[in-house]
Amino acid sequence: MREFLDLGVMLVLAIGAVAGLRLLHRLTAVRAAPLLAAPFLSGDIPDEHALSRFHARWYALTLLFLAFDVEMLFMYPWAVVVAGMGAAAVVEMFVFLGLLMCGVLYAWREGALRWA
């Protein structure tokens, strides 16, 4: 029975602490100014809606970024085991990097990296 009494006292103390902190916050809080612009542009006044469509060239650039992101995903475990596997692991990684470089050259040739 003593355990339940201890548990009840702890519960009352916890609820009292939370209620006291909320009351203290309500008494000392400073009212914030209303937002003047939408928060998705870090406070700047937006030129377009936050859910507007992007130009198609950004999709190709995003896929290129994801290709290099996946490359890093594969290179971290490779770096851990390369010493144990020897030269074969180095050759395999350079083949993988060569295939990715072919993708970069293709994107460059198609103009996906041009900004204008």
HELIX and SHEET records of a PDB file:
HELIX    1   1 ARG A    2  THR A   28  1                                  27    
HELIX    2   2 PRO A   39  LEU A   41  5                                   3    
HELIX    3   3 ARG A   57  MET A   85  1                                  29    
HELIX    4   4 ALA A   87  GLU A  110  1                                  24    
END                                                                             
